Amino acid sequence: MQKILVSRCLLGHRVRYDGGSHGPFDLLERWQAQGRVVALCPEVAGGLPTPRPPAEIAGGQGGRVLDGLVQVVTVEGEDVTDAFVRGAERAVELVHSHGIRLAVLKARSPSCGNRENYDGGFSGHRVEGEGVTAAALKRMGVLVFSEEELDAAAVCLAGLEAGG
């Protein structure tokens, strides 16, 4: 059975920066009941508290954080890059230990966003790019979807289980 890495906030866990959550989503609950879900909040796993100040990546590119080129900074100006990288490293460990090939992560999160992110100016402006954890997983070949792409994730899962 294929395991799926899922952002804890999408399962209804109150781990978002503001102490809130998203979800739960019916499909994710079904996958969880089937024993497929490996839940993770990379920011909490990296050592950040809940709640915590909002953080953004300079330029919105998680891969550039992994390469040591830009930082993740809170709205208060605190550099939290190390915690974001530690969270991504924890996700990589889980992928290795569970043989995970598919992830469903929170859209537009500086850790988990898979297609777009905020630009680092705390203005609400979005740019193309992924979060730190999403970038690390993509580099490993993990297929990363957001909660806005659950239908596509389900199709992908079916393909993986059919031997694709």
Secondary structure, 3 states (H helix, E strand, C coil): CCCEEEEHHHHCCCCCCCCCCCCCCHHHHHHHHCCCEEEECHHHHCCCCCCCCCEEEHHHCHHHHHCCCCCEEECCCCECHHHHHHHHHHHHHHHHHHCCCEEEECCCCCCCCCCEEECCCCCCCEEECCCHHHHHHHHCCCEEEEHHHHHHHHHHHHHHHCCC
